[in-house]
Amino acid sequence: MKIVRDSREQSPFRFDGEQYEGVIVTEGTLTTGDYSLVGLESRVAVERKSLPDFVASISTGRERFERELVRARGLDAFMVVVESPFSDLVAGNYRSRMEPKAATQTVYSFMSRYRATFHFAQSRAWAEYATFHFLRHYARQVEAIYQAAVKTRQKAA
């Protein structure tokens, strides 16, 4: 599997270790998100956020973040992965004036409005794991659709 990582990503996942065997990571410029699949950049993406970055994105950086979510609506699959459990957002375990209730309601609103998946991972390692498997499952679906089309063409010939 070939993953493309946005060259502007400030704290990149490495996808190294036994569970990521065979993964090749290349850098590129993505229009939406921080991670995608080579050749499928216009169809799937994952946006990675630390909890402080996420809270800033839904408060002071809200307009910019919403523009990204609007772009993401044009993709087949998009996920925002936050490197912290949802309970940290609910408890207000971040430095911001944004109230926890407003933060959680924003997440629900954005999921509904932009049809985006928000995944709050238990840790950075789990966020990396979720990113990898989200992209892996999308790649498998694309491959299955391609193989079915090939079989259909072969039967028709």
C-alpha positions as CSV (number, residue, x, y, z in Angstrom):
1,M,0.0,0.0,0.0
2,K,1.3,3.4,-0.9
3,I,0.3,6.3,1.4
4,V,0.8,9.9,0.4
5,R,1.5,12.3,3.3
6,D,1.0,16.0,2.9
7,S,4.3,17.8,2.8
8,R,2.9,20.4,5.2
9,E,2.1,17.8,7.9
10,Q,3.9,19.0,11.1
11,S,3.8,15.8,13.2
12,P,3.7,13.0,10.6
13,F,2.8,9.4,11.3
14,R,5.7,7.0,10.3
15,F,3.7,3.8,9.6
16,D,6.7,1.7,10.6
17,G,6.8,-1.5,12.6
18,E,5.6,-5.0,11.9
19,Q,1.9,-4.1,11.6
20,Y,2.7,-1.7,8.7
21,E,4.9,-4.0,6.8
22,G,5.0,-3.2,3.1
23,V,3.7,0.3,3.5
24,I,5.4,2.9,1.4
25,V,5.0,6.6,2.4
26,T,5.6,9.4,0.0
27,E,5.3,13.1,0.4
28,G,3.1,15.3,-1.8
29,T,0.8,18.2,-1.6
30,L,-2.8,17.2,-0.8
31,T,-5.7,19.5,-1.4
32,T,-7.7,17.9,1.4
33,G,-6.4,16.1,4.5
34,D,-3.0,15.0,5.7
35,Y,-3.0,11.4,4.3
36,S,-4.3,9.7,1.3
37,L,-3.5,6.9,-1.1
38,V,-1.3,7.3,-4.1
39,G,-3.5,7.7,-7.2
40,L,-6.6,8.1,-5.1
41,E,-5.9,11.6,-3.6
42,S,-9.1,13.0,-5.1
43,R,-11.2,10.2,-3.5
44,V,-10.0,9.5,0.0
45,A,-8.3,11.4,2.8
46,V,-7.6,11.5,6.5
47,E,-7.1,14.8,8.4
48,R,-4.9,14.3,11.6
49,K,-5.3,16.5,14.6
50,S,-3.9,16.6,18.1
51,L,-6.6,17.6,20.7
52,P,-5.3,21.2,21.0
53,D,-5.1,21.6,17.2
54,F,-8.6,20.2,16.9
55,V,-10.1,22.5,19.5
56,A,-8.4,25.5,17.7
57,S,-9.8,24.3,14.4
58,I,-13.3,24.2,15.7
59,S,-13.1,27.5,17.5
60,T,-10.6,30.2,16.3
61,G,-9.8,28.4,13.0
62,R,-13.4,27.4,12.3
63,E,-13.8,29.1,8.9
64,R,-10.7,27.5,7.5
65,F,-11.6,24.1,8.9
66,E,-15.1,24.3,7.5
67,R,-13.6,25.1,4.1
68,E,-11.7,21.8,4.4
69,L,-14.8,19.9,5.4
70,V,-16.6,21.4,2.4
71,R,-13.8,20.1,0.1
72,A,-14.0,16.8,1.8
73,R,-17.6,16.4,0.8
74,G,-16.4,15.8,-2.7
75,L,-14.4,12.7,-1.7
76,D,-15.7,9.2,-1.4
77,A,-14.4,8.8,2.1
78,F,-13.0,11.2,4.6
79,M,-12.1,11.0,8.3
80,V,-10.8,13.4,10.9
81,V,-8.7,11.5,13.4
82,V,-8.0,13.2,16.7
83,E,-5.1,11.9,18.8
84,S,-7.1,11.9,22.0
85,P,-10.2,10.2,23.4
86,F,-13.6,11.9,23.1
87,S,-13.7,11.9,26.9
88,D,-10.9,14.5,26.9
89,L,-13.0,16.8,24.8
90,V,-16.1,16.3,27.0
91,A,-14.0,17.0,30.1
92,G,-12.4,20.1,28.7
93,N,-8.9,18.7,29.0
94,Y,-7.5,21.3,26.7
95,R,-6.4,25.0,26.9
96,S,-9.1,27.0,25.2
97,R,-11.9,29.3,26.1
98,M,-14.3,27.0,24.2
99,E,-16.7,25.3,26.5
100,P,-16.7,21.5,26.3
101,K,-20.4,21.4,25.5
102,A,-19.9,23.7,22.6
103,A,-16.9,21.6,21.4
104,T,-18.9,18.4,21.5
105,Q,-21.9,19.9,19.9
106,T,-19.7,21.2,17.1
107,V,-18.5,17.7,16.4
108,Y,-22.0,16.4,16.1
109,S,-23.0,19.4,13.9
110,F,-20.1,18.9,11.6
111,M,-20.7,15.1,11.3
112,S,-24.3,15.9,10.2
113,R,-23.6,18.9,8.0
114,Y,-20.5,17.7,6.2
115,R,-21.0,13.9,6.4
116,A,-17.5,13.5,7.8
117,T,-16.3,10.8,10.2
118,F,-14.7,12.0,13.3
119,H,-12.6,9.4,15.1
120,F,-11.3,10.1,18.6
121,A,-8.4,7.7,19.2
122,Q,-7.1,6.7,22.6
123,S,-3.6,7.8,21.8
124,R,-1.4,8.9,18.9
125,A,-0.5,5.3,18.2
126,W,-4.2,4.4,17.9
127,A,-4.7,7.4,15.7
128,E,-2.0,6.2,13.4
129,Y,-3.5,2.7,13.4
130,A,-7.0,4.1,12.6
131,T,-5.6,6.2,9.7
132,F,-3.8,3.2,8.2
133,H,-6.8,0.9,8.4
134,F,-9.3,3.5,7.2
135,L,-7.1,3.9,4.1
136,R,-6.5,0.1,3.8
137,H,-10.2,-0.7,3.8
138,Y,-10.9,2.0,1.2
139,A,-8.1,0.6,-1.0
140,R,-9.6,-2.9,-0.6
141,Q,-13.0,-1.6,-1.7
142,V,-11.6,0.1,-4.7
143,E,-9.7,-3.1,-5.7
144,A,-12.8,-5.2,-5.3
145,I,-14.8,-2.9,-7.5
146,Y,-12.0,-2.9,-10.1
147,Q,-11.8,-6.8,-10.0
148,A,-15.6,-7.1,-10.4
149,A,-15.5,-4.8,-13.4
150,V,-12.7,-6.8,-15.0
151,K,-14.7,-10.0,-14.5
152,T,-17.8,-8.4,-16.1
153,R,-15.8,-7.3,-19.1
154,Q,-14.3,-10.8,-19.5
155,K,-17.7,-12.4,-19.4
156,A,-19.0,-10.0,-22.0
157,A,-16.1,-10.6,-24.3
